[in-house]
Amino acid sequence: MSTRWYPIYQKVDVKTRIAMGKFRKDIAKGYIVKDDDIKHAYVTLPKTMKFEFPNIFEKKKGDSEDDAKSLDEVKKSFKQYIDRNKDRSDVPSWFTI
């Protein structure tokens, strides 16, 4: 990688490698299928630098209340479903009206 065009790479040592995807034979039709290639990046930081993982999943305060409310609704609807189909224990759930 060119450090002249990308000055950020002058600070750390970055090595990239492209791993070839696996070849598999399709079970149904018998043709060959290739998985996507994967790009790996190996970064070596100097001892003076410290890496801190970013917080990708931020906790939202309103989410827990919404989740609890939707969980209660699902529980209520499942209980109604069970009450409706008490005498139909041998019939699968996807066969209800």
C-alpha positions, 0 to 999 in steps of 0.5 A: 500500500502506498504511504505517499497516497495514504499518510495514515499508514505512515503511523502504523504498519498495516498488512493486508491479505486476501483469502480465497473463498472455499469451493463447494459442490452444490448438493442439489444440482451438482455444480461448483459454488465459490464463497466470497473472498475475504480481506484480512488486515493485520495492524501493528501498533507502536508501543506508545499507541493504545487501541480502544474498541469503539462502542458500536452498540449504544444503549438507548434508554427508551428501548428497554421499555419498548422491548418489555411492552412488545414482550408482554403483547407477544406473551398475551397473544401466545396465551390467547392462541393456547386457550383457543387451541386447547382441544387441538393438541394433535394439529400443527400450529401452522394449520390453524384458522 
